[in-house]
């Protein structure tokens, strides 16, 4: 893919947490190359999987909660990359 054909994240995807979900915890930044965003999301999902397994095997629920946030970040990154690919 040439430089002119490179697609980028759009910066519209947010992750909400807490009561009433009125304030985003984080937002994906615009301008990340979509291929890079997908690769980073895949890496985050691998870490989240490892943390979930460790949390279950070692009875450490805080690792499972941390993996939940990593999964949410990875999903937001993938969602924003998909929006960028549709442009």
Beta strands, then each sheet from edge to edge (+ up, - down):
strand 1: 14-16
strand 2: 24-27
sheet 1: 1+ 2-
end
